[in-house]
Amino acid sequence: MRVKASTCREQEARQLDLAANDPLESRRKVAAAAAKAWWLEAIQAEKREAGHIDLKDRTDAEITREFAEETEADASQDGA
């Protein structure tokens, strides 16, 4: 499942708030790392939502096309 950019940005903001305000230093460090991860995911989500296709999506499309071509070839051989 892909997460929307808006959700990523909300989680990033939540983690940044925790990183700045949590009373425990260890939790502030974890929250800062989580904020960075959400920021990176938001960038990827924004690219997807803008219509940019990443390598994984391109590969999935190629595999789907190959299966469709094989199915068509099998169907034409069965009908011959």
Secondary structure by P-SEA (a helix, b strand, c coil): ccccaaaaaaaaaaaaaaaaccccaaaaaaaaaaaaaaaaaaaaaaaaaaccccaaaaaaaaaaaaaaaaaaaaaaaaac
